[in-house]
């Protein structure tokens, strides 16, 4: 990207450069920075609305605090593009979320300014508190700042950290970035509580924030005094956060550097836990994103002068859309069905379900643990809950999955979106571990549909069961097999042979069977044609179809398992365990995701690097079972 349009920004190579700027120049810098973010994201895709909303806050934090000596800990991290640009990564923004490029989230290995890696919500206060107390133990005089959004503040982990921090004797600042907008519209009593403050004009919710902090801003101080006199008794956030032991300050305008900078400078001189409430607007400065921050939360490439447009040809139906349609259809058929999501209405494909069945739709906020136990409670009363959750987010509710659902053998369906590699979001969002962590739990079952049609069918199969079942499916579209209109399920725990080995003339080549779990069935079929192997669509990682496995194993010399999930403890391991239990010994090659965290990049390229495309599967089989062959 050309920097000729950003004369001031191109002089900022680290925060020390912007700390030398005047207030007037900082305002110019913020304008250039916002435009740079817009132009950059429009060329690479990525998170936009949240980053446009944090421009001034980022500038103010780096101007006031001595970063990286003072620690900035960003929550979730999808609002850190301005931070990345100001901390030496401006010229690498064109590589954002691309293989070998910079991450869309903070990463400690990427920069000393990324003090804590994150991409899941509500971790910032805990991490910053740990840093603050560690600094105190070491005798270091540094500040730790957690920047958390109002959506993330609704999660239990944030309140656990607040409860701990309020009694800790350390220099910790929590900045609540209140934009009344998480990925899905925020829900819950806390958000309603904070939203009351913003129901009128911004400053209508101001409180007396303390003479020391606001003295350098006389108009704001005078306003706060007058407001306090006229609105005594009104409940404000101080009631909540000061009960936790914090000194509450705010709310202040998060886009006004003339308020932000002096307030932060005064807070910096205060001792003990501080809480600053700033109000920002997602999409600030770009009218289209301001009007529809959800649509511009994570757009692909687009023309900023035009905005988002519909593709000329309709894209293939995604697995998420298949789930959303199935959910509506099954709800229309079975009044027991309810849909539950932890703040991922759009991402999990539940927008239409909420419109059609609002009294059966439950968004519990960013609270995965609560979502799982909430579903368990409903299941106890004869309701049939379907929990729509990303594979990577179910990890956060693992204790509840075991103790509250599986131990009581409750019929909860878990629709696990984003199973396998997710591409640009990287390791934090990859659904690599669901097969190992689900299949080891008693009473749990796990279905792995190979395509869109099977996804709908296996969701129905899961819903029919009287015990907990997870159905895992990837992000985006699959082979393009159109789902059937019916809601009939497939046989529980049963796979199928999709291609039978034809045999060879001399009978010398080993008889190979490829056992595929999930969408890798289709590259496996391609390999099966190339090397004349039997290909089995296993469909279920738990229970394993032992009858089919025995029949296939007895007719073949070697077996290959293929899955887009962790090899260790995965579906291939389930096959090994089943064969051992049956006393069958066969050479077995397990292909899947290795024992590494796989970073961001194009999903197809990432699969190829893991040897999980057709060429990679074929090469691995040849190396193990067909040495010297030309296949």
PLY file of the C-alpha trace (Angstrom):
ply
format ascii 1.0
element vertex 631
property float x
property float y
property float z
element edge 630
property int vertex1
property int vertex2
end_header
0.00 0.00 0.00
1.30 3.45 -0.87
2.10 5.70 2.08
2.04 8.92 0.09
-1.41 9.68 1.47
-0.25 9.18 5.05
2.61 11.63 5.55
2.48 11.66 9.35
1.70 7.99 9.85
4.67 6.91 7.75
6.99 8.64 10.23
5.71 6.50 13.10
7.81 3.36 13.35
7.21 2.70 17.04
5.24 4.31 19.88
8.21 6.41 20.94
7.71 8.39 17.73
4.10 9.25 18.49
4.96 10.18 22.09
6.87 13.13 20.64
3.84 14.48 18.81
1.69 17.40 19.92
-1.99 16.97 20.66
-2.85 18.58 17.32
-0.56 16.20 15.46
-2.04 13.23 17.31
-5.45 14.15 15.94
-4.02 14.22 12.42
-2.34 10.90 13.09
-5.65 9.38 14.20
-7.32 10.52 11.00
-4.56 9.00 8.86
-4.53 5.83 10.95
-8.27 5.30 10.53
-8.00 5.73 6.77
-4.99 3.39 6.65
-6.94 0.70 8.53
-9.84 1.04 6.11
-7.66 0.88 3.02
-5.59 -1.99 4.40
-8.48 -4.22 5.46
-10.33 -3.59 2.21
-7.36 -5.14 0.38
-6.75 -8.14 2.64
-10.03 -8.78 4.41
-10.15 -8.96 8.19
-11.81 -7.29 11.14
-12.89 -3.76 10.35
-15.66 -2.27 12.52
-13.93 -3.00 15.80
-10.61 -1.56 14.60
-12.13 1.66 13.29
-13.64 2.09 16.74
-10.36 1.87 18.66
-8.17 4.30 16.72
-8.12 7.20 19.20
-8.01 4.89 22.20
-4.96 3.11 20.76
-3.21 6.39 19.99
-3.91 7.71 23.49
-2.72 4.55 25.25
0.57 4.42 23.37
1.05 8.17 23.84
0.52 8.12 27.60
2.03 4.79 28.58
5.63 3.81 28.03
5.03 0.76 25.87
6.32 -1.90 25.71
7.70 -1.38 29.23
4.14 -0.70 30.31
2.01 -3.65 29.27
-1.07 -3.32 27.07
-3.24 -6.45 27.08
-5.97 -6.48 24.46
-9.05 -8.61 24.91
-10.08 -10.90 22.03
-7.64 -9.00 19.84
-9.74 -8.27 16.78
-9.43 -4.55 17.57
-5.62 -4.44 17.49
-4.88 -3.43 13.90
-4.21 0.21 14.90
-1.93 -1.16 17.63
-0.05 -3.28 15.09
0.32 -0.37 12.69
1.76 1.90 15.38
4.17 -0.74 16.67
6.35 -1.33 13.63
4.10 -3.49 11.48
2.59 -0.85 9.21
4.52 -2.03 6.16
3.47 -5.65 6.73
-0.26 -5.01 6.96
-0.64 -6.18 3.35
0.28 -9.67 4.65
-2.41 -9.64 7.35
-3.88 -13.10 8.06
-2.02 -14.58 5.08
0.40 -17.46 5.23
3.74 -16.19 6.47
2.23 -12.78 7.22
1.20 -11.10 10.43
-1.63 -12.46 12.54
-5.03 -10.87 12.87
-4.63 -11.19 16.65
-1.88 -10.31 19.15
0.97 -12.81 19.18
3.89 -12.69 21.59
6.20 -14.22 19.00
5.30 -11.48 16.49
6.16 -8.37 18.49
7.38 -7.28 21.92
4.37 -4.96 21.95
2.02 -7.95 21.85
2.37 -8.72 25.51
-0.22 -11.50 25.61
-1.53 -13.71 22.83
-5.29 -13.89 22.57
-8.28 -14.44 20.31
-10.85 -15.78 22.75
-12.67 -13.24 24.88
-12.47 -12.14 28.50
-8.86 -13.10 29.27
-7.31 -9.62 29.40
-8.00 -8.70 33.02
-6.62 -11.99 34.33
-3.47 -11.69 32.22
-2.89 -8.02 33.03
-3.39 -8.69 36.74
-0.81 -11.47 36.55
1.63 -9.09 34.88
0.97 -6.34 37.41
1.55 -8.59 40.40
4.62 -10.14 38.77
6.04 -6.64 38.28
5.41 -5.88 41.93
7.19 -9.07 43.02
10.19 -8.14 40.88
10.22 -4.54 42.06
9.51 -3.19 38.59
7.65 0.10 38.39
5.46 -0.53 35.37
1.78 -0.35 34.56
-0.45 -3.08 33.21
-3.51 -2.10 31.17
-6.32 -4.44 30.12
-8.55 -3.21 27.29
-11.82 -5.14 27.28
-15.06 -4.68 25.35
-18.52 -4.58 26.85
-19.40 -7.88 25.19
-16.36 -9.60 26.70
-17.17 -8.05 30.06
-20.30 -10.21 30.19
-18.25 -13.39 30.58
-17.68 -15.00 33.94
-13.89 -15.06 33.60
-13.79 -11.27 33.47
-15.66 -11.06 36.76
-13.46 -13.68 38.38
-10.50 -11.49 37.49
-12.21 -8.31 38.72
-12.98 -10.01 42.00
-9.32 -10.94 42.42
-7.93 -7.63 41.16
-10.05 -5.47 43.44
-8.16 -6.68 46.50
-4.74 -6.78 44.84
-2.28 -4.04 45.69
-0.87 -3.33 42.24
-0.99 -0.81 39.43
-3.67 -2.21 37.16
-5.88 -0.26 34.80
-8.93 -1.86 33.21
-10.27 0.08 30.22
-13.85 -0.84 29.36
-14.28 -0.12 25.66
-18.06 0.28 25.62
-19.37 0.21 22.06
-22.60 -1.67 22.85
-21.66 -4.15 20.19
-19.96 -7.52 20.38
-20.01 -9.76 17.27
-23.65 -10.48 17.91
-25.70 -7.85 19.74
-24.72 -8.12 23.42
-27.20 -9.61 25.80
-27.73 -9.98 29.52
-28.32 -7.91 32.59
-24.85 -6.33 32.59
-25.20 -5.03 29.07
-28.62 -3.62 29.87
-27.08 -2.02 32.94
-24.32 -0.38 30.92
-26.68 0.46 28.09
-28.81 2.55 30.44
-25.92 4.99 30.58
-25.98 5.45 26.82
-29.72 5.69 26.35
-29.57 9.43 25.82
-26.72 11.67 24.81
-23.32 10.35 25.78
-22.59 12.67 28.65
-26.05 12.22 30.11
-24.55 9.28 31.98
-21.51 11.07 33.40
-20.70 10.91 37.08
-18.44 12.84 39.37
-15.17 11.16 38.37
-12.96 12.85 40.89
-11.34 16.26 40.97
-7.84 14.91 40.61
-8.47 13.12 37.33
-10.68 15.69 35.62
-9.13 18.95 36.83
-7.14 19.34 33.57
-10.43 19.13 31.65
-12.45 21.99 33.22
-15.53 21.73 30.97
-15.93 18.05 31.73
-15.29 18.58 35.44
-17.87 21.35 35.62
-20.37 19.22 33.73
-19.84 16.28 36.09
-20.42 18.52 39.11
-23.67 19.84 37.68
-24.83 16.37 36.72
-24.15 15.00 40.19
-26.24 17.76 41.73
-29.16 17.12 39.36
-29.18 13.32 39.29
-28.43 12.16 42.83
-29.40 8.59 43.44
-29.15 7.51 39.83
-27.42 4.13 39.48
-24.13 4.36 37.58
-21.38 1.79 36.86
-19.38 3.05 39.83
-21.87 1.21 42.01
-20.83 -2.05 40.40
-17.11 -1.67 39.79
-16.29 0.21 42.96
-17.84 -2.68 44.87
-15.12 -4.80 43.33
-12.53 -2.44 44.81
-11.77 -0.38 41.71
-11.62 3.38 41.45
-14.18 3.96 38.69
-13.68 6.81 36.22
-15.98 7.71 33.38
-17.67 7.32 31.10
-15.68 9.47 28.68
-15.73 9.80 24.92
-13.34 7.25 23.43
-12.96 9.27 20.23
-11.98 12.54 21.95
-8.23 12.76 22.42
-8.68 15.94 24.44
-10.54 13.87 27.03
-8.68 10.59 26.69
-5.11 11.80 27.02
-5.39 13.98 30.16
-7.60 11.39 31.82
-5.11 8.61 31.15
-2.23 10.82 32.28
-3.91 11.42 35.60
-4.86 7.77 36.04
-1.24 6.87 35.44
-0.30 8.73 38.62
-2.88 6.93 40.74
-2.12 3.82 42.78
-4.14 0.64 42.99
-6.74 -0.85 40.63
-8.34 1.70 38.32
-11.32 1.29 35.99
-11.80 3.63 33.03
-15.06 3.49 31.11
-14.76 4.82 27.55
-17.52 4.89 24.97
-16.65 4.26 21.33
-18.54 3.53 18.16
-17.81 0.52 15.99
-17.04 1.53 12.44
-16.25 5.09 13.54
-15.39 7.32 10.57
-16.70 4.96 7.87
-20.41 5.54 7.48
-21.18 2.12 6.00
-19.54 0.33 8.92
-21.18 2.67 11.43
-24.58 1.81 9.95
-23.98 -1.95 9.88
-21.09 -2.91 12.17
-22.02 -6.60 12.06
-21.71 -6.82 8.28
-18.35 -5.04 8.48
-17.11 -7.02 11.48
-15.01 -9.35 9.37
-15.45 -8.56 5.68
-13.43 -9.97 2.83
-11.84 -7.73 0.23
-14.02 -4.85 -0.93
-13.95 -1.39 -2.48
-14.27 1.20 0.35
-15.90 3.68 -2.02
-18.64 1.16 -2.81
-18.87 -1.00 0.29
-19.83 -4.63 0.50
-21.60 -6.02 -2.55
-23.21 -9.34 -3.35
-21.12 -11.64 -5.57
-22.13 -11.88 -9.20
-22.72 -15.61 -8.88
-24.29 -17.00 -5.70
-21.70 -18.83 -3.59
-22.13 -22.47 -2.69
-24.20 -23.20 0.37
-22.04 -23.37 3.47
-22.24 -25.93 6.25
-23.31 -23.11 8.56
-26.25 -22.36 6.28
-27.14 -26.05 6.13
-27.25 -26.12 9.91
-29.35 -22.94 10.07
-31.92 -24.36 7.66
-32.00 -27.72 9.45
-32.51 -25.96 12.78
-35.55 -24.08 11.46
-37.00 -27.15 9.77
-36.56 -29.38 12.79
-37.99 -26.70 15.10
-41.08 -26.50 12.90
-41.48 -30.26 13.22
-40.58 -30.72 16.91
-41.77 -28.12 19.45
-39.29 -29.43 22.01
-36.31 -28.03 20.11
-34.59 -24.89 21.42
-31.47 -23.22 20.01
-28.69 -21.94 22.24
-25.65 -19.88 21.27
-22.89 -18.14 23.27
-23.03 -14.81 21.39
-22.47 -16.27 17.91
-25.85 -15.81 16.26
-24.48 -14.74 12.88
-21.42 -16.97 12.86
-23.42 -20.07 13.77
-26.20 -19.41 11.24
-29.04 -18.70 13.69
-30.36 -15.38 12.38
-33.36 -16.94 10.63
-34.08 -19.22 13.57
-34.25 -16.22 15.92
-36.69 -14.48 13.56
-38.98 -17.48 13.20
-38.75 -18.88 16.71
-37.82 -15.98 19.01
-39.25 -17.68 22.10
-37.07 -20.74 21.46
-33.84 -18.85 20.75
-31.40 -18.26 23.62
-28.28 -16.14 23.25
-26.55 -16.42 26.62
-23.74 -13.98 25.83
-20.02 -14.76 25.78
-20.44 -17.51 28.36
-19.62 -20.90 26.91
-19.58 -22.66 30.28
-23.00 -21.30 31.13
-24.34 -22.21 27.67
-23.49 -25.89 28.18
-24.92 -26.16 31.69
-27.94 -24.07 30.71
-28.62 -26.61 27.96
-28.22 -29.42 30.48
-30.81 -27.83 32.74
-33.29 -27.52 29.89
-32.68 -31.13 28.86
-33.53 -32.25 32.41
-37.04 -30.91 31.82
-37.72 -32.70 28.55
-36.61 -29.89 26.24
-34.31 -30.80 23.32
-31.47 -28.23 23.29
-29.23 -27.69 20.27
-26.09 -25.78 21.24
-24.57 -24.02 18.23
-20.95 -23.35 19.10
-17.60 -23.17 17.36
-15.38 -26.19 17.97
-12.67 -23.98 19.45
-15.15 -22.32 21.83
-16.53 -25.58 23.19
-13.10 -26.08 24.75
-14.07 -23.35 27.20
-17.04 -25.39 28.41
-15.24 -28.72 28.71
-15.81 -29.26 32.43
-19.51 -28.61 31.93
-19.58 -30.94 28.93
-18.27 -33.76 31.11
-19.92 -33.13 34.46
-23.20 -31.46 33.59
-24.14 -33.07 30.27
-22.35 -36.38 29.73
-22.24 -37.61 33.33
-26.01 -37.20 33.49
-26.42 -38.58 29.96
-28.60 -35.68 28.84
-29.79 -35.44 25.21
-28.04 -32.26 24.13
-26.95 -31.78 20.50
-23.73 -29.85 19.96
-23.43 -28.37 16.47
-19.69 -27.77 16.19
-18.99 -25.22 13.49
-15.45 -24.39 12.29
-14.19 -27.94 12.85
-10.72 -28.45 11.41
-8.59 -25.63 10.01
-10.19 -22.21 9.65
-7.65 -20.36 7.57
-7.09 -16.68 8.25
-8.01 -16.73 11.95
-5.23 -19.20 12.70
-4.42 -21.49 15.59
-6.69 -19.86 18.15
-9.78 -20.57 16.08
-8.87 -23.92 14.55
-11.17 -26.77 15.56
-8.38 -29.33 15.79
-9.14 -31.02 19.09
-12.85 -31.79 19.23
-12.62 -35.44 18.19
-10.02 -36.30 20.87
-11.71 -34.35 23.64
-15.24 -35.51 22.85
-14.70 -39.17 22.10
-12.95 -39.84 25.43
-16.10 -38.82 27.37
-18.53 -41.61 28.29
-22.07 -41.26 26.83
-20.86 -38.79 24.16
-21.02 -39.52 20.44
-19.38 -37.68 17.54
-20.59 -37.49 13.93
-18.37 -36.33 11.05
-20.44 -35.53 7.94
-18.60 -35.74 4.64
-20.68 -33.16 2.80
-23.65 -30.81 3.06
-26.26 -33.53 2.57
-24.78 -35.72 5.28
-24.52 -32.72 7.59
-28.29 -32.28 7.54
-28.89 -36.01 7.87
-26.47 -36.51 10.74
-27.89 -33.52 12.60
-31.23 -35.31 12.44
-29.58 -38.52 13.61
-28.05 -36.67 16.56
-31.36 -35.06 17.46
-33.06 -38.48 17.54
-30.75 -39.80 20.25
-31.45 -39.87 23.97
-27.85 -39.03 24.90
-25.43 -36.19 24.03
-24.13 -36.06 20.46
-21.75 -33.65 18.74
-21.80 -33.07 14.98
-18.63 -31.45 13.64
-18.48 -29.61 10.31
-16.01 -27.18 8.77
-16.17 -23.51 7.93
-17.38 -22.65 4.44
-18.74 -25.00 1.83
-17.92 -28.60 1.02
-18.29 -30.82 -2.00
-21.54 -29.10 -2.94
-23.87 -32.07 -2.44
-27.31 -30.51 -2.05
-29.12 -31.47 1.17
-32.39 -33.37 0.90
-35.57 -31.63 1.99
-36.50 -34.45 4.34
-35.41 -34.58 7.97
-34.60 -38.28 7.93
-31.40 -39.23 9.69
-28.74 -41.76 8.80
-28.26 -44.97 10.81
-26.63 -44.20 14.14
-22.98 -45.23 14.35
-22.86 -46.69 10.85
-20.53 -45.91 7.97
-20.52 -46.96 4.34
-18.15 -48.14 1.66
-18.05 -45.46 -1.01
-15.53 -47.11 -3.34
-14.59 -50.76 -3.60
-11.12 -51.81 -4.65
-11.17 -53.43 -8.10
-8.03 -55.53 -7.72
-5.02 -55.92 -10.01
-3.89 -58.52 -12.47
-0.81 -59.88 -10.66
-2.21 -59.63 -7.14
1.12 -58.34 -5.81
0.03 -54.81 -4.84
-1.14 -54.52 -1.23
-4.86 -54.23 -0.75
-5.36 -50.80 0.82
-8.47 -49.32 2.42
-8.75 -45.62 3.23
-11.05 -44.83 6.16
-12.15 -41.20 5.86
-13.77 -39.11 8.58
-15.60 -35.98 7.46
-15.00 -33.86 4.39
-11.63 -35.44 3.60
-13.68 -38.27 2.11
-13.54 -36.45 -1.23
-9.75 -36.19 -1.60
-9.63 -39.77 -0.29
-11.94 -40.85 -3.13
-9.62 -39.12 -5.59
-6.69 -41.05 -4.16
-8.70 -44.26 -4.18
-9.25 -43.90 -7.91
-5.58 -43.19 -8.51
-4.18 -46.15 -6.56
-7.21 -48.46 -6.67
-7.96 -48.43 -2.96
-11.19 -49.09 -1.12
-12.58 -45.89 0.40
-14.82 -45.98 3.45
-16.95 -43.07 4.64
-16.81 -43.75 8.39
-19.26 -40.93 9.33
-18.88 -41.50 13.09
-15.74 -41.03 15.18
-17.69 -42.41 18.14
-19.08 -44.98 18.07
-16.81 -46.55 15.49
-18.69 -48.86 13.15
-16.91 -51.98 14.36
-18.79 -54.38 12.11
-17.81 -52.39 9.03
-14.25 -51.97 10.32
-13.87 -55.71 10.89
-15.22 -56.54 7.44
-12.89 -54.05 5.74
-9.86 -55.01 7.80
-10.27 -58.70 7.04
-10.31 -58.05 3.27
-7.36 -55.65 3.12
-3.65 -55.74 3.86
-3.27 -52.20 5.12
-5.49 -49.40 6.43
-5.20 -45.62 6.23
-7.24 -43.21 8.37
-7.78 -39.62 7.24
-9.22 -36.82 9.39
-9.06 -33.02 9.61
-8.33 -33.07 13.30
-5.54 -33.88 15.73
-3.97 -37.27 15.11
-3.22 -37.77 18.78
-6.33 -39.29 20.32
-8.34 -38.67 17.16
-10.47 -40.85 14.93
-7.45 -42.82 13.70
-6.65 -43.66 17.31
-10.24 -44.85 17.73
-9.72 -47.22 14.79
-6.50 -48.54 16.33
-8.21 -49.14 19.67
-11.11 -50.94 17.99
-8.80 -53.18 15.96
-6.80 -54.05 19.06
-10.00 -54.92 20.93
-11.02 -57.22 18.08
-7.58 -58.84 17.96
-6.98 -57.71 14.39
-3.46 -56.68 13.44
-3.01 -54.63 10.30
-0.49 -51.98 9.28
-2.22 -48.67 9.92
-1.26 -45.21 8.68
-2.92 -42.32 10.53
-3.15 -39.02 8.63
-4.40 -35.84 10.26
-3.18 -32.69 11.96
0.19 -33.05 13.62
1.26 -32.14 17.14
1.77 -28.47 16.29
-0.29 -25.29 16.34
-1.10 -24.42 12.74
-1.02 -20.71 12.02
-3.09 -18.59 9.67
-3.20 -18.94 5.91
-5.30 -20.12 3.00
-7.15 -23.27 4.18
-6.37 -25.28 1.03
-2.66 -24.44 1.31
-2.63 -25.28 5.00
-4.23 -28.67 4.33
-1.66 -29.31 1.61
1.19 -28.47 4.00
-0.27 -30.98 6.44
-0.39 -33.60 3.68
-4.18 -33.71 3.74
-4.96 -32.84 0.14
-5.24 -35.59 -2.45
-1.59 -35.26 -3.46
-0.40 -35.39 0.14
-2.56 -38.37 1.07
-1.38 -40.24 -2.01
2.28 -39.46 -1.29
2.00 -40.63 2.32
0.37 -43.90 1.28
2.99 -44.50 -1.39
5.85 -43.82 1.02
4.45 -46.22 3.62
2.90 -49.04 1.60
4.05 -48.69 -2.01
7.82 -48.08 -1.93
9.29 -47.79 -5.39
5.88 -47.42 -7.02
5.08 -44.70 -9.51
1.65 -43.81 -8.08
0 1
1 2
2 3
3 4
4 5
5 6
6 7
7 8
8 9
9 10
10 11
11 12
12 13
13 14
14 15
15 16
16 17
17 18
18 19
19 20
20 21
21 22
22 23
23 24
24 25
25 26
26 27
27 28
28 29
29 30
30 31
31 32
32 33
33 34
34 35
35 36
36 37
37 38
38 39
39 40
40 41
41 42
42 43
43 44
44 45
45 46
46 47
47 48
48 49
49 50
50 51
51 52
52 53
53 54
54 55
55 56
56 57
57 58
58 59
59 60
60 61
61 62
62 63
63 64
64 65
65 66
66 67
67 68
68 69
69 70
70 71
71 72
72 73
73 74
74 75
75 76
76 77
77 78
78 79
79 80
80 81
81 82
82 83
83 84
84 85
85 86
86 87
87 88
88 89
89 90
90 91
91 92
92 93
93 94
94 95
95 96
96 97
97 98
98 99
99 100
100 101
101 102
102 103
103 104
104 105
105 106
106 107
107 108
108 109
109 110
110 111
111 112
112 113
113 114
114 115
115 116
116 117
117 118
118 119
119 120
120 121
121 122
122 123
123 124
124 125
125 126
126 127
127 128
128 129
129 130
130 131
131 132
132 133
133 134
134 135
135 136
136 137
137 138
138 139
139 140
140 141
141 142
142 143
143 144
144 145
145 146
146 147
147 148
148 149
149 150
150 151
151 152
152 153
153 154
154 155
155 156
156 157
157 158
158 159
159 160
160 161
161 162
162 163
163 164
164 165
165 166
166 167
167 168
168 169
169 170
170 171
171 172
172 173
173 174
174 175
175 176
176 177
177 178
178 179
179 180
180 181
181 182
182 183
183 184
184 185
185 186
186 187
187 188
188 189
189 190
190 191
191 192
192 193
193 194
194 195
195 196
196 197
197 198
198 199
199 200
200 201
201 202
202 203
203 204
204 205
205 206
206 207
207 208
208 209
209 210
210 211
211 212
212 213
213 214
214 215
215 216
216 217
217 218
218 219
219 220
220 221
221 222
222 223
223 224
224 225
225 226
226 227
227 228
228 229
229 230
230 231
231 232
232 233
233 234
234 235
235 236
236 237
237 238
238 239
239 240
240 241
241 242
242 243
243 244
244 245
245 246
246 247
247 248
248 249
249 250
250 251
251 252
252 253
253 254
254 255
255 256
256 257
257 258
258 259
259 260
260 261
261 262
262 263
263 264
264 265
265 266
266 267
267 268
268 269
269 270
270 271
271 272
272 273
273 274
274 275
275 276
276 277
277 278
278 279
279 280
280 281
281 282
282 283
283 284
284 285
285 286
286 287
287 288
288 289
289 290
290 291
291 292
292 293
293 294
294 295
295 296
296 297
297 298
298 299
299 300
300 301
301 302
302 303
303 304
304 305
305 306
306 307
307 308
308 309
309 310
310 311
311 312
312 313
313 314
314 315
315 316
316 317
317 318
318 319
319 320
320 321
321 322
322 323
323 324
324 325
325 326
326 327
327 328
328 329
329 330
330 331
331 332
332 333
333 334
334 335
335 336
336 337
337 338
338 339
339 340
340 341
341 342
342 343
343 344
344 345
345 346
346 347
347 348
348 349
349 350
350 351
351 352
352 353
353 354
354 355
355 356
356 357
357 358
358 359
359 360
360 361
361 362
362 363
363 364
364 365
365 366
366 367
367 368
368 369
369 370
370 371
371 372
372 373
373 374
374 375
375 376
376 377
377 378
378 379
379 380
380 381
381 382
382 383
383 384
384 385
385 386
386 387
387 388
388 389
389 390
390 391
391 392
392 393
393 394
394 395
395 396
396 397
397 398
398 399
399 400
400 401
401 402
402 403
403 404
404 405
405 406
406 407
407 408
408 409
409 410
410 411
411 412
412 413
413 414
414 415
415 416
416 417
417 418
418 419
419 420
420 421
421 422
422 423
423 424
424 425
425 426
426 427
427 428
428 429
429 430
430 431
431 432
432 433
433 434
434 435
435 436
436 437
437 438
438 439
439 440
440 441
441 442
442 443
443 444
444 445
445 446
446 447
447 448
448 449
449 450
450 451
451 452
452 453
453 454
454 455
455 456
456 457
457 458
458 459
459 460
460 461
461 462
462 463
463 464
464 465
465 466
466 467
467 468
468 469
469 470
470 471
471 472
472 473
473 474
474 475
475 476
476 477
477 478
478 479
479 480
480 481
481 482
482 483
483 484
484 485
485 486
486 487
487 488
488 489
489 490
490 491
491 492
492 493
493 494
494 495
495 496
496 497
497 498
498 499
499 500
500 501
501 502
502 503
503 504
504 505
505 506
506 507
507 508
508 509
509 510
510 511
511 512
512 513
513 514
514 515
515 516
516 517
517 518
518 519
519 520
520 521
521 522
522 523
523 524
524 525
525 526
526 527
527 528
528 529
529 530
530 531
531 532
532 533
533 534
534 535
535 536
536 537
537 538
538 539
539 540
540 541
541 542
542 543
543 544
544 545
545 546
546 547
547 548
548 549
549 550
550 551
551 552
552 553
553 554
554 555
555 556
556 557
557 558
558 559
559 560
560 561
561 562
562 563
563 564
564 565
565 566
566 567
567 568
568 569
569 570
570 571
571 572
572 573
573 574
574 575
575 576
576 577
577 578
578 579
579 580
580 581
581 582
582 583
583 584
584 585
585 586
586 587
587 588
588 589
589 590
590 591
591 592
592 593
593 594
594 595
595 596
596 597
597 598
598 599
599 600
600 601
601 602
602 603
603 604
604 605
605 606
606 607
607 608
608 609
609 610
610 611
611 612
612 613
613 614
614 615
615 616
616 617
617 618
618 619
619 620
620 621
621 622
622 623
623 624
624 625
625 626
626 627
627 628
628 629
629 630
